[in-house]
Amino acid sequence: GMPTMAGTFSGLTVTASNGVGSPATLNFSITVAGNPVAVADAYAVTGNIGISVPAPGVLGNDTLSGATLTHVGPAASTTTAVPGTITTSNGGSVTLQANGSFTYNPPAGYTGTDAFHYRLTSGGNTTTGQVTLSITNRVWFVDSTASAGDGRLSSPRNNLATAMSGATAGDRIFVYRQASNYVTNVTLQANQRLIGQGVALDASSLGFTPAPFSVALPSATTHPGIQGSVTFGGANAGLFGVHVTPSSGGGVTDGGVARAGLVASNVRVTTSGGIGVSLTGSSGNLSFRSVSTTGGTRGISLSGVGGTFTVTGDGSTAGSGGTIQNTTAHGVQLTNVSAAVSFSYMAFNGSVYDNVSLETSGAGVKLDSSSSVASSLTIDRCSFASNQGRAVYVHPTGSGATALTLTNSTFPTNLVGTSEVFVFYEGSSNANTYDIRGNTFTNINITAVQVFIGTSLGAQQTARGHVSNNNITGLPNGFATGISVGVNDNAGSTMIVAVENNMFTAMGTMAIDLNKQPLNNNMHVTVRNNTVRSPVSPGTNYLYGLRLTMASSSSAGPAGTYCANVNGNDIPDFGGGSSIRIRRLGTHAGLTTSIQGFTGNTQAQLTTFLAAANAGPLGPINYSPDPLTQFAFPNQTCLTP
């Protein structure tokens, strides 16, 4: 009989004989094909985003045994010939090709399971395979120029407010860039993300990896405008690649309610009369491309915020991080912020009224901290116009450490009676740091940089840092001091500073002032390779290139340590004033004063030592009192930052 199993059967011999001559013999092999086997398939799909699966697609795991793919349908009773398009069991759409490739578009807004079936046919034998589609996550699409669609990638909605009302917690809403703004206020629910075409729609902006075989997703072009406010209304909400530009009022906010896990990236904010970004108690990783505000109380207001907060700019262009101007309070207010805060390429500009340039009625950037959390503020490549208050004001009063980095920024004018940069430690941390480096100050009339310990808490503090590579120019006929660093408490606090490689021009009063009160405190200073040029009115306003005040008062009391390492400075004789002034008033039994490297014991020897240690020709060295009383300068090695 015939074989009944699949396979190749050989060795069959047929002999034919008709009685005449020799019989003829033929050998045969018979191949019997088996039935086709269709193995179930499963594919992941992202909600509202189709997939396109190449060949062999659904056939990749099947055993064809000569069969071909002939039909497709929503159920096992497939009736549509291949190639063909059908509606799946839960309302999606699939187009299946004979080579097993297919495209699938999920039902609008649906998450869950969908399925379709296909048929393999071999002669009279058939079998049916099932394809399961698991739809997770969900992305709504909005394009204001499209017809009124259902929100899928293939059929965007044309109204953002409608899309937001239909979205639920955890959804993503993607907005295409078009010429006109989307006019609506947006409140993001928990785990929702609003994503604009300023960024690519990918795993980074979505917060999850799109399903394999997803159709092409929108690439980054330009930030679409949201003409309204955006409120983080729930934890883990996110904002990406949009330009928030309300016609009035605030821009981005948490509504005054602490939200954890917030995320933002490449967001632009422009407001008029309202705060650009206002967060209270929230935390997360928030990065803005730019924040620009005109008027209003503040440009950026952060209170009790944790995580990270950055304004990046474009990485190369001055002012690309935004412009904050004409605020009625501080341009940027940071209060009890534990977040690492960084501002780059920002401009803090103002309007000019009667030759008085105003940017804010307070500080440009102000950091207050009265809590135990550590605060970190970085300002890089920013520009500060004249403020009615200080340009940068850092005032920690709590136990948390404060780290300030201020670099490569410009301070063009200061016509008011405050320091441009004022760092006032009045807390109880022994881990404060500062790095003020590479900045340019012009038209200074009071003090460019002032760093000071003066606690009202009676608590010990330590601050250590650098004020280096700055270029400081005073106002003609003004009274400028370049850098002033001091300590004035009675709690055993210590100030450690390196003032190095700075250039001073047209100083009206002095270039460097390093001042210790004769109390229970300590000061270690390194003054190296600084250059002083062209003071204003030598002998009239200009007093000193460098003043070392080791005891600023004759009042008796515990006096601590003052150690100075002074070398390589170029402070010539300008025909008036002194290159260096050493001030050590009164008798202080507890005061230890040292000039690193000096081993002499007379004032004349100290003058010779300083002249040799610094670039020449050094101008006059002035002592107060003269001659010094209680002369004692044991050679010590000063602490460095």
Secondary structure, DSSP 8 states (H G I E B T S, - for coil): ----SSEEEEEEEEEE--SSSS-EEEEEEEEE----B---EEEEEEET--EEE-TTGGGTT-B-TT-EEEEEESSSS--EESSEEEE-TTS-EEEE-TTS-EEEE--TT--EEEEEEEEEEETTEEEEEEEEEEEEEEEEEE-TTS-S--SBTTB-BS-HHHHHHH--TT-EEEE---SS-B---EEE-TT-EEEETTS-SSHHHHSS---TTB----------EE-S-EEE-STT-EEES-EE--SSS-SEE-TTS--SSEEEEEEEEEEESS-SEEEES-EEEEEEEEEEEESSS-SEEEES-EEEEEE-TTSSSTTTT-EEE-BSS-SEEEES--SEEEEES-EEE-EEETTEEESBSS-SEEEEE-SSS-EEEEEES-EE---SS-SEEEEE-SSS-EEEEEES-EE----SSS-SEEEEE-S--S-EEEEEES-EEEEESSEEEEEEE--SS----EEEEEEES-EEEE-TT---EEEEEEE--SS-EEEEEEEES-EEES-SSEEEEEEE-SSSEEEEEEEES-EEE--SSBTTTB-EEEEEEEES----S---EEEEEEES-B----SSSEEEEEEE-S--TT-EEEETT----SHHHHHHHHHHHSBSS---EEEESSS-SS-----------
